[in-house]
Amino acid sequence: MLRIYRQKFSVYLKIILILCTSACQTLKNPGSDEKKADEVLATQKSLVINYLNESQPGMALKELRPLEREHPQDADLKNLMGLVYLSLQNSKEALGYFETAYKLDIRAPIALNLSSALIETGQPMRAIKILKKLQASEAGKSYQYPERIQHNIGLAAERMKKYNLAEKYYKLALIDNPTFYISLMRLGATYELMQKRGFAYQQYMKAHEACLKCFDPVQASVQIQLKAGKTDLALKTLQEYLTNRELEPKDRAKAQQLLGSAHKVNNQIQAQRGGAPRTTSPQ
């Protein structure tokens, strides 16, 4: 189930990037020269965010390094450096930057990013401590995306194999936001780890409804269908998914490959039963 989390990391990264965007746009009210300098810096931060959202961490790092050296006390820049290193799969380096940013400015987005790095570096208990502290603070209580705090507590619990606790917090996240995609997926994965495939299937279908273009919930649902011997349903699920004209080419290719595998499984079952194999080819 860690596979699903890794595959959806890029989606989660874009979500946490949204968290720091508004902070990067805040300006002071000094004299005109200083205000102009702040505006230039805000524009440069936005450029870094755009590079990250376009999956160009190398360009983001190139732009960010001189800014971070020039403004060593800027929490936003430390936070962005952490995000760059997370996107480069260097969680240890990212953690150092998030810790520095958190010391400079204890804001909810920074605390969330710090908790993500702690989870990735095998420190889930420390992540939960920071998140609980955030929940109890005024910043946490006024934070407009409480589901993200609940989700990270759930993810930390899942990494500790405390699946009942993970289930609790993923459900709390979904109470705050019933269509929160990453919590729907992680709750489904947690149910699979708990050997509750029926519940897992329900969550994956909800995740599919929340993101019709996403391949991961379709793949997870089809795998459960195939394990249960429901090959006809698996074929139907994939064929319906492939009718979506807005699919990314890489997701369409993955779905077509899985459809081919599902046809092979179905033909094997039909052969064992003495029936004629299907000749329908993948779309």
Secondary structure, DSSP 8 states (H G I E B T S, - for coil): -HHHHHHTHHHHHHHHHHHHHHHHT------HHHHHHHHHHHHHHHHHHHHHHTT-HHHHHHHHHHHHHH-TT-HHHHHHHHHHHHHTT-HHHHHHHHHHHHHH---HHHHHHHHHHHHHTT-HHHHHHHHHHHHHSHHHHT-S-HHHHHHHHHHHHHHTT-HHHHHHHHHHHHHH-TT-HHHHHHHHHHHHHTT-HHHHHHHHHHHHHH-TT-SHHHHHHHHHHHHTT-HHHHHHHHHHHHT-TT--HHHHHHHHHHHHHHHHHHHHHHHHTT---------
